[in-house]
Amino acid sequence: MKKKGIKVIDLFAGVGGLSLGFKAAGYDVVGAIDIDADCKKTYNLNYPNVNYICEDIRKLNTKDILKTFNVKKVDLIIGGPPCKGFSTIGARSSSKIEIRKKFDERNYLFKDFVRVVNEIKPRVVLFENVSGFMSFNKGKVFELVKSSFQDIGYEIESYLLDAVNFGVPQFRKRVFIVARKKNISEIGPPKKLSTKVKLKQMQTVKEAISDLAGKEKQISNHEPLNHGEKNIRRYKLIPEGGRLPEDKLSPDIYRRNFGNTFKRLDRKAPSLTMVPGHNAFPIHPWLNRSLTVREAARIQTFPDNFIFTGNRQSQCLQVGNAVPVNLAAAWAFHLKRFLI
Ligand SMILES: C[S@@+](CC[C@H](N)C(=O)[O-])C[C@H]1O[C@@H](n2cnc3c(N)ncnc32)[C@H](O)[C@@H]1O
């Protein structure tokens, strides 16, 4: 017998941060698509009952997608195409002009998102991306995505939200485009994570990870990196909530400071953004090592029973790329009243 419920497809699903939020709010996630084989393994391990197509979306035809997912109608399509080119700390802010200017075809994968939406015609679409997406190419790509949904008959709303306001112990701004069929009234943004969704809500790094210190290697994905002696000396110089002081480094450990790798989190505050597409996390608030995958996953509000597979670099990418589960759940709960 087929399950009833609000049917969802997750495009560019990664390991399914979005999927997990929607599942937590009671949706029926009928299928997910992503090109990455490690993401598929992690997704399959955690959601053995959801069909996952591991393929380049540009090669997929919608009839086959629906057949594989064993559905005829879909209520909602969610997803976030790759955001590396839009991210303010990706190629876009490189000092090398040729890297900045390089045509990044990942930035145009949204066209396939729109194509699949046009062929499936869900009632609502939730499209997520990094905040830099709004200003990329002087805002032209953002306008193009919105008008592409309008051209296929949807009303558009867009919202810039910070995960920190939705029970996530992390500053993480993301833009959401909501496309709705014309017979659905204005949806608006979620206000906060509903208490009806049984997920732990957190505000500070301490709340999220303090109990994990001393339990290294005892729980899954909680293996610290073996840092070299020079890096440990550098870490010791980084104050809590601060960054590597370049002016205080002796010549033998001198290095330029960039990204989040040489920043130490403040236990009393929300975390810095777990950077998408990056395989290094910031430094633990009081230990002289970078965060483990499990600590980063906690900051992304993944529960501990969610297991990441693949090598460490891949696991870091999977965690950093995800939509925080609590933010996804806030949307899921909010959208429900328009979809029931
Ligand atoms: C920002 S991540 C999505 C994260 C996901 N929404 C979550 O919450 O966990 C973007 C994903 O797009 C996938 N991707 C990139 N190019 C793709 C393509 N051509 N077809 C399908 N998936 C692709 C990447 O493998 C990556 O997992």
The ligand as a MOL file (V3000), in Angstrom:
LIG
                    3D

  0  0  0     0  0            999 V3000
M  V30 BEGIN CTAB
M  V30 COUNTS 27 29 0 0 0
M  V30 BEGIN ATOM
M  V30 1 C 24.9780 22.7790 -1.6410 0
M  V30 2 S 25.0030 21.0530 -1.9340 0 CHG=1
M  V30 3 C 23.3650 20.6010 -1.4620 0
M  V30 4 C 23.1910 20.3220 -0.0010 0
M  V30 5 C 21.8350 19.7630 0.3760 0
M  V30 6 N 20.7320 20.5970 -0.0220 0
M  V30 7 C 21.7150 19.4790 1.8840 0
M  V30 8 O 20.9100 20.1080 2.5500 0
M  V30 9 O 22.4420 18.6160 2.3970 0 CHG=-1
M  V30 10 C 24.9330 20.9520 -3.6810 0
M  V30 11 C 24.9580 19.5340 -4.2380 0
M  V30 12 O 24.8300 19.5880 -5.6620 0
M  V30 13 C 25.4410 18.4170 -6.1710 0
M  V30 14 N 25.6620 18.5600 -7.6240 0
M  V30 15 C 26.6050 19.3040 -8.2450 0
M  V30 16 N 26.4880 19.2050 -9.5760 0
M  V30 17 C 25.4450 18.3760 -9.8080 0
M  V30 18 C 24.8360 17.8800 -11.0110 0
M  V30 19 N 25.2780 18.2350 -12.2110 0
M  V30 20 N 23.7910 17.0450 -10.8840 0
M  V30 21 C 23.3280 16.6720 -9.6570 0
M  V30 22 N 23.8750 17.1070 -8.4910 0
M  V30 23 C 24.9120 17.9520 -8.5750 0
M  V30 24 C 26.7140 18.3180 -5.3530 0
M  V30 25 O 27.2390 17.0030 -5.3870 0
M  V30 26 C 26.2440 18.7670 -3.9690 0
M  V30 27 O 25.9670 17.6730 -3.1360 0
M  V30 END ATOM
M  V30 BEGIN BOND
M  V30 1 1 1 2
M  V30 2 1 2 3
M  V30 3 1 2 10
M  V30 4 1 3 4
M  V30 5 1 4 5
M  V30 6 1 5 6
M  V30 7 1 5 7
M  V30 8 2 7 8
M  V30 9 1 7 9
M  V30 10 1 10 11
M  V30 11 1 11 12
M  V30 12 1 11 26
M  V30 13 1 12 13
M  V30 14 1 13 14
M  V30 15 1 13 24
M  V30 16 1 14 15
M  V30 17 1 14 23
M  V30 18 2 15 16
M  V30 19 1 16 17
M  V30 20 1 17 18
M  V30 21 2 17 23
M  V30 22 1 18 19
M  V30 23 2 18 20
M  V30 24 1 20 21
M  V30 25 2 21 22
M  V30 26 1 22 23
M  V30 27 1 24 25
M  V30 28 1 24 26
M  V30 29 1 26 27
M  V30 END BOND
M  V30 END CTAB
M  END
